[in-house]
Amino acid sequence: MPLELALNDRVRLRKPHACGGYEWTVVRLGADIGLKCDTCGRYVLLSRRDLEKRLKAKLPPAPASP
């Protein structure tokens, strides 16, 4: 069953990014998923299959900034 994701969903991956962050925001959907690191802002593109392997958890939405 395919992974259910929407734009602006937050996810936690199993291994940290080079900057040390685990949390990412979904910014592109399709056959490939675009993710933006919440710590440093780096953008990466992963295949759906790779993301399903690396995904640890879906996180609640980020609090709105005033």
N, C-alpha and C positions, 0 to 999 in steps of 0.2 A: 504494500500500500504506500503510495507516495506521501512524502512529508507535506503537511499543510502549513504553509507560510503565507504571510501577507506583508506588504510594505510596512516598514517601520517596526516590525517585530524585533524583539531583542533576543539574542541567543547566547549561550555560553558554550564554548568549545572545550574539548578535553585538554589540549596543550596550549600553553600561553603563546601569545605573539611575541616577537622580539622585544617589544617595549614592556612586556610583562603583563599586558591586559588579557583577560579571558572573555570579556563581553564585546559583542558585535551587534550592529544594527543592519537589518536587511534593507538594501536600497535599490535592488534590481531583482526581478523575477523572470523566469523563463527556463530554458534547458540548463543555463548556468545561473547561479545565484551570486549577486553582488553584495558584498559585506563591507561595512565601514567600522574600523576599530573605534570603540568608545573612548579609549585612552589616548591614542595618538592621531586618529583621523585617517589612517592609511586605508586605502581601498583595495580589496582583493576580489577576484572572481573565481568561484569554485563550481565544479560540476555538482549537480544535484546529488549524485551518488557519493562523491567525496564529502559533501556537507553532512549527509546522513550518517556516514561513518564517524566523522569528527564531532558531531553534535553531542553535547552532554545534557543540556536542558534548555527549554524555552523559558525566558524570564518575563516577569510582569512589565508592562509598559513603563517607560521612564516618567518620573513626575514632571509635570509641565513647569517650565521656568516662567517667573513673573515678568 
